[in-house]
Amino acid sequence: MKNRNMARAIEALLVSPTVGEAGKVCGLATRTIYNYLRDPDFKAELSRRQGEVVKATTTMLVGMSHEANRVLLDLLKDETVPASVRARIALGIKQHVAQALELQDILERVEALENANLSKEAGW
């Protein structure tokens, strides 16, 4: 990073919901942070760091999904849980499965299109 203030601004932007709040967190004027956001290197570093945060969060959530699935299954099987709650859980599971299948289908189609495009470019 070009200077310590830019590094502080990035750290603040990662934990703040707004640029104004980030300014308060790091002790910089909002205008200064907006000026930094016009700097391509600053934007690239912020984007890289945001990507790291998203990746870490996704990894954590994937790790928690096994436990979440177990809880849902336990609730679904527990006859003391109201039928309306169990029905809502069942519908939620079905919806997520449908979304996962749809996403898988889209990914397979995109991959096929990319492979076809690569074949054309290679003259095969």
C-alpha positions as CSV (number, residue, x, y, z in Angstrom):
1,M,0.0,0.0,0.0
2,K,1.2,3.5,-0.8
3,N,0.9,4.7,2.8
4,R,-0.2,3.8,6.3
5,N,-3.4,5.9,6.0
6,M,-4.5,3.9,2.9
7,A,-3.8,0.7,4.8
8,R,-5.9,2.0,7.7
9,A,-8.7,3.0,5.4
10,I,-8.8,-0.5,3.9
11,E,-8.9,-2.1,7.3
12,A,-11.8,0.2,8.3
13,L,-13.7,-0.4,5.0
14,L,-13.6,-4.1,5.6
15,V,-15.4,-3.8,8.9
16,S,-17.7,-0.8,8.3
17,P,-21.0,-0.6,6.6
18,T,-20.4,2.8,5.0
19,V,-17.5,5.0,4.0
20,G,-18.5,7.5,6.6
21,E,-18.3,4.9,9.3
22,A,-15.0,3.7,8.0
23,G,-13.7,7.2,8.3
24,K,-14.7,7.3,12.0
25,V,-13.1,3.9,12.6
26,C,-9.7,4.9,11.1
27,G,-9.7,8.6,11.9
28,L,-9.7,9.8,8.3
29,A,-12.1,12.2,6.6
30,T,-14.8,10.6,4.5
31,R,-13.6,12.7,1.6
32,T,-10.1,11.3,2.0
33,I,-11.4,7.8,1.7
34,Y,-13.5,8.6,-1.3
35,N,-10.3,10.1,-2.9
36,Y,-8.5,6.8,-2.1
37,L,-11.4,4.9,-3.7
38,R,-10.5,6.6,-7.0
39,D,-7.0,5.3,-6.9
40,P,-6.8,2.0,-9.0
41,D,-4.1,0.5,-6.7
42,F,-6.2,1.2,-3.6
43,K,-9.3,-0.2,-5.3
44,A,-7.5,-3.3,-6.4
45,E,-6.1,-3.9,-2.9
46,L,-9.5,-3.3,-1.3
47,S,-11.1,-5.8,-3.7
48,R,-8.4,-8.4,-3.0
49,R,-8.9,-8.0,0.7
50,Q,-12.7,-8.2,0.4
51,G,-12.3,-11.4,-1.6
52,E,-10.2,-12.8,1.2
53,V,-12.9,-12.0,3.7
54,V,-15.6,-13.6,1.5
55,K,-13.5,-16.7,1.0
56,A,-12.8,-17.1,4.7
57,T,-16.5,-16.6,5.5
58,T,-17.6,-19.1,2.9
59,T,-15.1,-21.6,4.2
60,M,-16.5,-21.2,7.7
61,L,-20.1,-21.5,6.5
62,V,-19.3,-24.6,4.5
63,G,-17.7,-26.1,7.6
64,M,-20.9,-25.3,9.6
65,S,-23.2,-26.8,7.0
66,H,-22.8,-30.4,8.3
67,E,-24.0,-29.3,11.8
68,A,-26.8,-27.3,10.3
69,N,-28.0,-30.3,8.2
70,R,-27.9,-32.5,11.3
71,V,-30.1,-30.0,13.2
72,L,-32.6,-29.7,10.4
73,L,-32.8,-33.5,10.1
74,D,-33.3,-33.8,13.8
75,L,-36.1,-31.3,13.8
76,L,-37.7,-32.8,10.7
77,K,-37.8,-36.2,12.5
78,D,-38.9,-34.9,15.9
79,E,-42.6,-35.5,16.1
80,T,-42.9,-33.1,19.1
81,V,-41.9,-30.3,16.7
82,P,-45.1,-28.7,15.3
83,A,-46.1,-30.0,11.9
84,S,-46.0,-26.5,10.5
85,V,-42.4,-26.1,11.5
86,R,-41.4,-29.5,10.0
87,A,-43.3,-28.6,6.8
88,R,-41.4,-25.3,6.6
89,I,-38.1,-27.2,7.1
90,A,-39.0,-29.7,4.4
91,L,-39.9,-27.0,1.9
92,G,-36.7,-25.1,2.7
93,I,-34.7,-28.3,2.1
94,K,-36.5,-29.0,-1.2
95,Q,-36.0,-25.4,-2.3
96,H,-32.2,-25.5,-1.6
97,V,-31.9,-28.8,-3.4
98,A,-33.7,-27.4,-6.4
99,Q,-31.4,-24.3,-6.4
100,A,-28.3,-26.5,-6.1
101,L,-29.4,-28.7,-9.0
102,E,-30.2,-25.7,-11.1
103,L,-26.8,-24.2,-10.3
104,Q,-25.1,-27.4,-11.2
105,D,-26.9,-27.5,-14.5
106,I,-25.9,-24.0,-15.3
107,L,-22.3,-24.7,-14.4
108,E,-22.3,-27.8,-16.7
109,R,-23.7,-25.7,-19.6
110,V,-21.2,-22.9,-19.1
111,E,-18.4,-25.5,-19.1
112,A,-19.7,-27.1,-22.3
113,L,-19.9,-23.7,-24.0
114,E,-16.4,-22.8,-22.9
115,N,-15.1,-26.1,-24.1
116,A,-16.9,-25.6,-27.5
117,N,-15.4,-22.1,-27.8
118,L,-11.9,-23.4,-27.0
119,S,-12.3,-26.1,-29.6
120,K,-13.4,-23.5,-32.2
121,E,-10.4,-21.2,-31.3
122,A,-8.0,-24.1,-31.6
123,G,-9.5,-25.1,-35.0
124,W,-10.7,-28.5,-33.9
